[in-house]
Amino acid sequence: MAADWQWDDTLFAGTAAYYHRGRLPYAPGLADLLAEAAGLDGRGRLLDVGCGPGTVALGLAHLFAEIVGVDPDGGMIAEAERGAARTGAAPKARWVRARAEDLPAGLGTFTVATFGQSFHWMDQDLVAATIKDMLLPGGVLVHISDVKTEDRSVDGLPHPAVPYDAMDALVRQYLGPVRRAGRGVLPQGTPGGEAVVLTRAGFAGPQRHVVPGGHPLERTVDDVVAWAFSLSSSAPHLFGARRVDFEADLRRLLTDSSPAGRFSARQPGTEVFLWRKSDVGQVPGTTTPSVNLA
């Protein structure tokens, strides 16, 4: 993590209730891809690190005998519990409020550990080493994220695109020019370089897979407002007493951009990297070919 920023427990405060509506889902086929690539058959244990409201863990629950989600935000844990009850996964689910840096926390060993766009918020070297020790022989660490390089233009779709640039400018108008993150700021954004960290920790790989996106989606004004409030950089608490004013201005901006109150978007593709403990399989630093599932 950036040297001039420290994690604090307000990072995602108040965002959990907006996740389900605001965030775009992972591409259809993610569970099937992981079932094939990691040989998942309904047995074993899943550890979802930085689980948020349970998006990844609940989507994979049918592939495991037990799922354990870990997140430091109490609102996220509460949303995950509600999601597990709603989907029928509660009997096999456990949700633990803790930072990844607090692991292993007596949670035992696991077949698979997943990071759904969460690893960049952590002490990466510490967490990678800890997770490697928590995985069983042959266990897999899975890093999941949206594909960042694909074209998501909405040409040919019935509604205008979400005006992300104008929304960013509005957030800066209220919160200042530097990206907010909890009680601090992230002038350089969050770090990348996961491959270097995981290789250094002794994982072998990666094996890269892509679940293609591109499917057309329709978004309402409420959906886009929820997206904004689901982000750490525009979490509701950051606006303080001006939150109501910000939301009113945001809704006005969106209505001006689309008087019908509808926006077109495209489903993001999902990029998956599988890393295995280096005492089995590949030599650290080698890769296997990427696979695309239509």
CORURZI-V148871 format. One record per residue. N is the residue number from 1. RES is the residue in one letter. OMEGA is omega in radians with two decimals (999 if undefined). NEAR is the number of other ideal C-beta (glycine too) atoms within 12 Angstrom. Layout:
n->[N	N]
res->[RES	RES]
omega->[OMEGA	OMEGA]
near->[NEAR	NEAR]
//
This chain:
n->[1	2	3	4	5	6	7	8	9	10	11	12	13	14	15	16	17	18	19	20	21	22	23	24	25	26	27	28	29	30	31	32	33	34	35	36	37	38	39	40	41	42	43	44	45	46	47	48	49	50	51	52	53	54	55	56	57	58	59	60	61	62	63	64	65	66	67	68	69	70	71	72	73	74	75	76	77	78	79	80	81	82	83	84	85	86	87	88	89	90	91	92	93	94	95	96	97	98	99	100	101	102	103	104	105	106	107	108	109	110	111	112	113	114	115	116	117	118	119	120	121	122	123	124	125	126	127	128	129	130	131	132	133	134	135	136	137	138	139	140	141	142	143	144	145	146	147	148	149	150	151	152	153	154	155	156	157	158	159	160	161	162	163	164	165	166	167	168	169	170	171	172	173	174	175	176	177	178	179	180	181	182	183	184	185	186	187	188	189	190	191	192	193	194	195	196	197	198	199	200	201	202	203	204	205	206	207	208	209	210	211	212	213	214	215	216	217	218	219	220	221	222	223	224	225	226	227	228	229	230	231	232	233	234	235	236	237	238	239	240	241	242	243	244	245	246	247	248	249	250	251	252	253	254	255	256	257	258	259	260	261	262	263	264	265	266	267	268	269	270	271	272	273	274	275	276	277	278	279	280	281	282	283	284	285	286	287	288	289	290	291	292	293	294]
res->[M	A	A	D	W	Q	W	D	D	T	L	F	A	G	T	A	A	Y	Y	H	R	G	R	L	P	Y	A	P	G	L	A	D	L	L	A	E	A	A	G	L	D	G	R	G	R	L	L	D	V	G	C	G	P	G	T	V	A	L	G	L	A	H	L	F	A	E	I	V	G	V	D	P	D	G	G	M	I	A	E	A	E	R	G	A	A	R	T	G	A	A	P	K	A	R	W	V	R	A	R	A	E	D	L	P	A	G	L	G	T	F	T	V	A	T	F	G	Q	S	F	H	W	M	D	Q	D	L	V	A	A	T	I	K	D	M	L	L	P	G	G	V	L	V	H	I	S	D	V	K	T	E	D	R	S	V	D	G	L	P	H	P	A	V	P	Y	D	A	M	D	A	L	V	R	Q	Y	L	G	P	V	R	R	A	G	R	G	V	L	P	Q	G	T	P	G	G	E	A	V	V	L	T	R	A	G	F	A	G	P	Q	R	H	V	V	P	G	G	H	P	L	E	R	T	V	D	D	V	V	A	W	A	F	S	L	S	S	S	A	P	H	L	F	G	A	R	R	V	D	F	E	A	D	L	R	R	L	L	T	D	S	S	P	A	G	R	F	S	A	R	Q	P	G	T	E	V	F	L	W	R	K	S	D	V	G	Q	V	P	G	T	T	T	P	S	V	N	L	A]
omega->[-3.11	-3.04	-3.07	3.13	3.06	3.11	2.97	-2.95	3.03	-3.00	3.14	-3.10	3.08	-3.08	-2.95	-3.09	-3.08	-3.01	-2.99	-3.13	-2.98	-3.05	3.04	-3.10	2.98	-3.06	3.06	-3.12	-3.13	-3.12	3.13	3.11	-3.10	3.10	-3.14	-3.03	-3.09	3.09	-3.08	-3.01	3.13	3.07	3.08	-3.07	3.10	2.98	3.11	-2.98	-2.97	-2.91	-3.07	-3.12	3.06	-3.04	-3.10	-3.06	-3.12	3.10	-3.13	-2.99	-3.10	-3.11	-3.05	3.02	3.14	3.03	3.11	3.10	-3.12	3.10	-3.12	-3.05	-3.10	3.10	3.10	-3.14	3.12	3.11	3.11	3.11	3.11	3.12	3.12	3.10	-3.10	-3.07	-3.14	-3.11	-3.03	-3.11	-3.12	-3.03	3.02	-3.10	-3.01	3.08	-3.12	2.99	3.07	3.14	3.12	3.14	0.30	3.01	3.08	-3.06	3.10	-3.08	-2.99	3.06	-3.07	2.97	-3.12	3.03	-3.14	-3.13	-3.10	-2.99	-3.07	3.12	-2.93	2.90	-2.87	-3.13	3.13	-3.09	3.13	3.14	-3.14	-3.13	3.10	3.12	-3.11	3.13	3.04	3.02	-3.07	-3.13	-3.01	2.93	-3.07	3.08	-3.02	3.08	2.99	3.02	-3.02	-2.96	-3.04	3.10	3.12	3.13	-3.10	3.09	3.12	3.11	-2.91	-3.05	3.10	3.08	3.03	-3.08	-3.03	-3.12	3.12	3.08	3.09	3.14	3.11	3.09	3.12	3.11	-3.12	-2.96	-3.13	-2.99	-3.08	-3.08	3.10	3.10	-3.04	3.12	-3.10	3.13	3.12	-3.09	-3.13	-3.10	-3.13	-3.07	2.97	3.06	-3.12	-3.08	3.12	-3.11	-3.06	3.03	3.12	-3.14	3.10	3.06	3.09	3.10	0.11	2.90	-3.04	3.06	3.08	2.96	-3.03	3.03	3.10	-3.12	-3.13	3.11	3.04	-3.09	3.08	3.05	3.13	3.11	-3.07	3.05	3.10	3.09	-3.11	-3.10	3.07	-3.08	3.07	-3.08	3.05	3.10	-3.04	-3.05	-3.09	-3.07	3.11	-3.11	-3.12	-3.09	-3.12	3.12	3.13	-3.12	3.11	3.11	3.13	3.13	3.10	3.10	-3.10	3.12	3.07	-3.12	3.14	-3.11	3.11	3.13	-3.13	3.09	3.03	3.08	3.06	3.10	3.07	2.92	-3.12	3.14	-3.05	3.05	3.10	3.10	-3.11	3.05	-2.96	3.09	3.01	3.01	-2.95	3.00	3.14	3.09	3.10	-3.14	2.99	-3.04	3.09	-3.14	3.06	3.07	3.12	999]
near->[30	21	10	12	25	19	29	22	22	24	37	40	27	29	35	37	25	31	38	26	24	31	32	32	29	35	33	22	27	38	34	24	35	39	27	20	32	37	18	30	15	19	19	31	32	50	49	48	46	43	46	43	39	41	38	44	51	40	38	43	36	23	35	35	23	30	43	42	49	44	43	34	39	22	31	41	31	22	34	41	28	23	32	31	17	17	24	13	31	21	13	26	34	33	37	33	23	30	25	39	25	21	34	26	20	13	29	20	26	40	35	46	52	51	40	41	36	39	37	30	34	34	23	34	24	22	37	35	25	31	44	35	26	32	40	25	16	22	34	43	48	50	42	45	31	27	29	15	12	21	14	25	14	25	14	11	23	17	28	26	28	35	26	25	13	23	33	21	16	30	32	20	19	28	28	15	14	18	25	32	32	27	18	22	23	26	17	16	18	25	20	18	17	33	25	17	31	35	28	20	32	27	40	31	36	34	30	27	36	32	36	28	31	26	24	21	29	25	36	24	31	21	30	42	33	30	31	41	36	34	31	43	33	37	36	34	26	33	28	16	11	19	22	14	16	29	27	17	24	37	25	20	28	35	22	18	27	29	13	17	20	26	34	27	33	29	28	30	34	40	34	45	37	38	45	38	33	26	18	19	23	23	16	24	17	18	23	19	13	22	23	21	24	15]
//
